[in-house]
Amino acid sequence: MNMVGTGTSIGIVNYGAGNIFSLTAALRRQNIHYGIVNVPEELDCFDRIIIPGVGHAAKAMEKLEHFKMVQAIKEIKKPVLGICLGMQLLTSFSEEGNTMLLDLVPLTTAAFDKKIELKVPHMGWNMIHFEQASPILTDIENTTYFYFVHSFYIEYNPKFTVASCNYGLNFSAIIQNENFYGVQFHPEKSGKAGETLLKNFATL
């Protein structure tokens, strides 16, 4: 188990669909304990869980099923953070592969393609707009810029959308349902604000 730092420990779910190196580098800069979760039983070893991810939603769900992570993730009571594809996996359904997801936040992940006139994927820096108060936003200013790379987005919903972003349409940049949080942007690539968000998650 690779652990660094002090205090709260974060387990990063390794299911072959995440850029774990960039994330672990950001956690090291914040001196936050982390370890890699390869099997469901290791979820119990940590205080917080991060589900990273880049790639295809349907293939990612296949990998979670293969590693027997699906039910284990659904039963987690501690804080969980999904990043990019990891955030989308928390929702109910994705148009990417027309696949059912973890259904932990009852929203739909949809494709930008044909809904907007802008270039897809949405890639680069964009600002978020706070929709409701959340401890994950502590010491982060409204309209702060974060780094996005995605072709699919989670629908805006006032009940679950903590912060929104606009790229031809409004979508959820941060979501929350009970102990499950998700961010569409990459905090590990978003400079000081992104690292502040990771620190906030570690201290929820």
Secondary structure, DSSP 8 states (H G I E B T S, - for coil): ----SEEEEEEEE-SS-S-HHHHHHHHHHTTEEEEEE-SGGGGGG-SEEEE---S-HHHHHHHHHHTT-HHHHHT--S-EEEETHHHHHTEEEETTTTEE---SEEEEEEE-TTT-SS-SSEEEEEEEEE-S--GGGTT--TT-EEEEEESEEEB--TTTEEEEEESSSEEEEEEEETTEEEESS-GGGSHHHHHHHHHHHHT-
